[in-house]
Amino acid sequence: MVPPRLHLFELIDQDWWPAALRDLSTDYLHTVSTRLGLFDGAAAVLARGLRASEGHEVLDLASGGRGPLPRLRRLLAERHGLEVRVRLSDKYPNALAAERARAEGVDYLERSVDALHVPADLRGMRTLVNAFHHFRPEDARAVLADAQARGVPIAILETVRRTPAGILSMFLVPLLVLLFTPLVRPVTPLRLLLTYVVPVAPLIIFWDGLVSALRAHRPEELRAMTASLAREGYAWEVGETKAPGKAAISYVLGMPTR
C-alpha cells in the first residue's frame, strides 16, 4: 500500500529554528552521505547533464552542511574526466560548513539563496540532494520549470522513499546519529552534549527524517510533474541509479537538447 503524501513540518525548514540546531542536522547529513558514499551512483547522472549543456559549473541548492557535492566533484573528475566548479548554496547558509567547503576547493555562497527564486546571476547545472521533498507539488514543479525556462540542466537526487520500508527505516536514525556523531567535524562540546547527554540531536534528526519520508515524491508523481512541462528543446528523465553495494537513488534529470 502506498502511503499518502503528508506535508508535515520539518524543523530545519522553520525560520525560527536556531542555527546551532539546524547545523547539528545538516553537518550530520553531510558526514553520513560522504562517509558512506550514498550518492556515488549519481555521478553518471550529473555527467550526462553537464555534457548535454557543455557546461562546467554546478550550482547546488539547499546544500546545508555541504552534502555530497564535494565528493561528487571528485568523482566527476576521476570517473568521467569532467573538471567542474561547484558552488554550494542554501536559504540558511552554514558558515562553518562554508569554511570547510573552501578548504576542499568548493565555493559556498554566503548570501541566502532560495531554491524557488534562484538569482539570474547564478548559472550552471542545478542540483538538489535529498531536498526536493521539502517542496509541495506545485512548488516542486516550479523549481523544475524555472531550470527549464533558463535552459540549464537540473538534477534532483533523493534517497528517502515514501514506502512502508522507507518510513520504517527512519526509526533506525537515532541509533545512526549516536554511531556517526564522533565522525562529524568539528567535534564540539555542544554537539556531544546534545547527542549523548541530552539526546536532542537524535530526536530532531529522527523527526525530520520521518517527515522527509512522508513528504517524498514518488516516481509516478515525478513523471506526471515532468510530463506537464514537456516542450521541444528540453528533455526530462525520471529513474533510479545506484553504485555497487549502495542504496538506490531516485533522480529527475532535466537537460537542454540540441
C-alpha positions in Angstrom: 0.0 0.0 0.0 1.3 3.4 -0.9 1.2 5.9 2.0 -0.4 9.2 1.2 1.9 12.2 0.9 1.8 14.2 4.2 3.4 17.7 4.1 4.2 17.9 7.8 6.8 20.3 9.1 10.5 19.7 9.2 12.3 21.6 11.9 15.2 22.7 9.7 12.7 24.4 7.4 11.5 26.8 10.0 12.8 30.4 10.0 12.7 30.5 13.8 14.7 27.2 14.2 18.1 28.1 15.9 21.1 28.0 13.5 23.1 25.8 16.0 20.4 23.1 16.0 20.0 23.3 12.2 23.7 22.8 11.8 23.5 19.7 14.1 21.3 18.1 11.5 22.9 19.3 8.3 26.5 18.6 9.4 25.4 15.0 10.4 23.7 14.5 7.0 26.9 15.6 5.2 29.0 13.2 7.2 26.8 10.2 6.5 26.4 10.9 2.8 30.1 11.4 2.4 31.5 8.7 4.6 29.1 6.1 3.1 29.3 7.4 -0.4 25.5 7.3 -0.6 25.3 9.4 -3.8 28.3 8.0 -5.7 25.9 6.4 -8.2 24.7 9.9 -9.1 28.0 11.0 -10.7 27.0 9.5 -14.0 23.6 11.3 -14.0 25.4 14.6 -13.3 27.9 13.9 -16.1 25.1 13.4 -18.6 23.5 16.7 -17.6 26.8 18.6 -17.8 27.7 17.2 -21.2 24.2 18.0 -22.6 24.8 21.6 -21.8 28.6 21.6 -22.4 28.8 23.2 -19.0 31.4 23.1 -16.3 29.5 24.6 -13.4 27.2 23.1 -10.8 25.0 25.2 -8.5 23.9 23.1 -5.6 20.7 24.3 -3.9 19.7 23.6 -0.3 23.3 22.4 0.5 23.0 22.6 4.3 26.2 21.2 5.7 27.8 20.7 2.3 26.1 17.4 1.4 27.7 15.0 -1.2 28.7 17.6 -3.8 32.3 17.9 -2.8 32.7 14.2 -3.1 30.8 14.1 -6.4 33.0 16.8 -7.8 36.0 14.5 -7.2 34.1 11.5 -8.8 33.2 13.6 -11.9 36.9 14.3 -12.4 38.2 10.7 -11.6 35.5 8.7 -13.4 34.2 11.0 -16.1 37.0 13.3 -16.9 35.0 16.4 -16.0 36.6 19.2 -14.1 33.7 21.3 -12.7 33.3 24.3 -10.5 30.9 23.6 -7.7 29.0 26.3 -5.8 27.0 25.4 -2.7 24.1 27.5 -1.5 21.3 27.4 1.0 18.4 29.5 2.2 20.1 29.3 5.6 23.9 29.3 4.9 26.1 27.3 7.3 29.1 29.5 8.0 31.3 26.7 9.4 30.4 24.4 6.5 31.4 27.2 4.1 34.8 27.4 5.6 35.3 23.6 5.3 33.9 23.7 1.7 36.5 26.3 0.6 39.3 24.1 2.1 38.0 21.3 -0.2 38.1 23.6 -3.3 34.4 24.2 -3.4 32.6 27.6 -3.1 29.8 28.1 -0.6 27.8 31.3 -1.2 27.5 33.4 1.9 24.2 35.0 0.8 20.9 33.3 1.2 19.7 31.5 -1.9 16.1 30.3 -2.1 15.7 27.3 -4.5 12.3 28.8 -5.5 13.9 32.1 -6.5 17.3 31.4 -7.9 19.0 34.7 -8.8 19.7 35.2 -12.5 23.4 35.6 -12.0 23.8 32.1 -10.7 24.3 29.9 -13.7 25.3 26.3 -14.2 23.7 22.9 -13.7 21.4 22.9 -10.7 21.3 20.1 -8.2 19.1 19.4 -5.2 20.1 16.5 -3.0 17.6 15.0 -0.6 15.9 18.4 -0.6 13.1 18.1 -3.3 10.7 16.7 -0.7 10.8 20.0 1.1 8.6 21.4 -1.6 4.9 20.9 -2.1 4.0 19.5 -5.6 3.2 22.9 -7.0 6.4 24.4 -5.7 8.4 21.4 -6.8 7.1 21.8 -10.3 8.0 25.5 -10.2 11.6 24.6 -9.3 11.8 22.3 -12.4 10.0 24.8 -14.6 12.5 27.6 -13.7 15.5 25.5 -14.7 13.8 24.6 -18.0 12.9 28.2 -18.7 16.5 29.3 -18.0 17.8 26.5 -20.3 20.0 25.0 -17.6 20.2 21.3 -16.6 18.8 20.2 -13.2 19.3 17.0 -11.3 17.1 16.0 -8.3 18.6 13.2 -6.2 16.8 11.5 -3.4 17.4 8.5 -1.2 14.4 9.0 1.1 11.3 7.0 -0.1 7.6 7.2 0.6 7.2 3.5 1.0 6.4 1.4 4.2 10.0 0.2 4.2 11.3 3.8 3.7 9.2 5.1 6.5 10.1 2.3 8.9 13.8 2.7 8.2 13.7 6.1 9.8 13.3 4.5 13.2 16.9 3.5 12.9 18.0 7.1 12.6 18.5 7.8 16.4 21.0 4.9 16.6 22.8 6.0 13.5 23.2 9.5 15.0 24.8 8.0 18.0 27.2 6.0 15.9 28.2 8.7 13.4 28.4 11.8 15.6 32.1 11.1 16.6 32.9 11.3 12.8 31.3 14.8 12.4 33.8 17.6 12.1 34.5 19.6 14.1 33.7 17.7 17.2 32.3 20.3 19.6 31.2 20.1 23.2 27.7 21.3 22.2 27.3 18.5 19.7 28.4 15.9 22.2 26.2 17.4 24.9 23.1 17.5 22.7 23.7 13.9 21.4 24.9 11.8 24.3 23.8 13.8 27.5 20.6 15.4 26.4 19.5 13.5 23.2 18.3 16.5 21.3 20.1 15.7 18.0 18.9 12.1 17.7 15.3 13.2 18.2 15.3 16.2 15.9 17.1 14.3 13.1 14.7 11.3 13.5 11.7 13.6 13.3 12.9 15.4 10.2 13.9 12.1 8.6 10.5 10.6 9.3 8.8 13.7 7.8 11.1 13.6 4.8 9.9 10.1 4.0 6.3 11.1 4.4 6.9 14.1 2.1 8.9 12.3 -0.6 7.5 12.5 -4.2 7.0 9.1 -5.7 8.3 8.2 -9.2 4.9 8.2 -10.8 4.2 11.7 -9.3 7.6 12.9 -10.6 6.8 11.5 -14.1 3.4 13.3 -14.1 5.2 16.5 -13.0 7.8 16.4 -15.8 5.3 15.3 -18.4 3.3 18.5 -17.7 6.5 20.5 -18.5 7.3 18.7 -21.8 8.4 21.0 -24.6 10.8 20.9 -27.6 14.4 21.7 -26.7 14.4 20.3 -23.2 14.2 16.6 -22.1 13.1 15.1 -18.8 14.1 11.7 -17.4 12.9 10.1 -14.2 14.6 7.0 -12.9 16.9 5.2 -10.4 20.6 4.7 -10.2 22.9 3.1 -7.7 26.6 2.3 -7.1 27.5 -1.3 -6.3 26.6 -2.1 -2.7 24.8 1.2 -2.1 21.1 2.0 -1.8 19.2 3.1 -4.9 19.0 6.9 -5.7 15.8 8.2 -7.2 16.5 11.0 -9.7 15.0 13.5 -12.0 17.3 14.8 -14.8 16.3 17.8 -16.9 18.6 18.9 -19.7 18.6 21.0 -22.8 18.6 19.2 -26.1 20.5 20.3 -29.2 
